[in-house]
């Protein structure tokens, strides 16, 4: 029985000994975006979202992308929610992580790390070029902070970005083996763009 079916069964009970109203508990625990959360839970009860275990890594990555694509197609969240209602994105993460942690991680990278960086650090040109594609998954991105030798220690990382005045571009340098960007979610497959952290 899905969580949504259990919720409905509990709320329909006529047992007078029930000491609390499950809908009030849900409202207390959810604390924001109640209607969106309700609709999102119902959406996540779809059989396509049923957890699958012990599947090959390549298949797990594809399933995570397909599930995230369904969420994007249904327009439950937008990277522009960071401007208008960031708690909406966090609500989607909370619920998604219970169903499919791999998909929730992909969502976090796409909307928070990649998309959030574009929204907060990008210019109008970046917004015009990428925001729609972030929301539709036409422009899947990743977040390049972690390095082989330094983990996510931004102070010690060795990757550099040197501005070339002639080309008006940054040249990214990986001076040592330890400076390789590693453990990049979406980086192995799917990503077309990367936010690169580097010493300037």
Buried (B, 14 or more C-beta within 10 A) or exposed (E): EBBBEEBEEBEEEEEEEEEEEBEEEBEEEBEEBEEBBBEBBBBBBEEEBEEEEEEEEEEBBBBBBEBBBBBBEEEBBBBBBBEEBEEBBBBBBBBBBEBBEBBBBBBBBBBBBBBBBBBEEBEEEBBEBBBBBBBBBEBBBBBBBBBBBBEEEEEEBBBBBEEEEEEEEBEBBBEEEBBEBBEBBBBEEBBEBBBBBBBE
